[in-house]
Amino acid sequence: GEQTMVQLPTTEFDSTEGWGVYLLECADGSLYTGITNNFPRRLAQHQAGKASRYTRARLPVCPIYWEPAEDRPSASRRELAIKALPRQKKLALVQLLPNPV
């Protein structure tokens, strides 16, 4: 099918230092939310099929969103909040659209 999103240049993710929440778009179009304190390494693990059973079955994955967090607990809280969002709200994050009220 058609890709729903434009792939961001990886340079956007070069400044991903410290803890944060990320979104990946999988080959089947589904979205994966996770946290890490080393995004380039984590992304490489995903692409190698070593990070998660979910993404391993849906390679390749494409990074579409990164949101920095203060520390691991705040990254975890934000991850849970994003995971609870419906797909359209997640895509709105990626496009940085104002959230529908």
Secondary structure by P-SEA (a helix, b strand, c coil): cccccccccccccccccccbbbbbbccccbbbbbccccaaaaaaaaaaccccaaaaaccccccccccccccaaaaaaaaaaaaaccaaaaaaaaacccccc
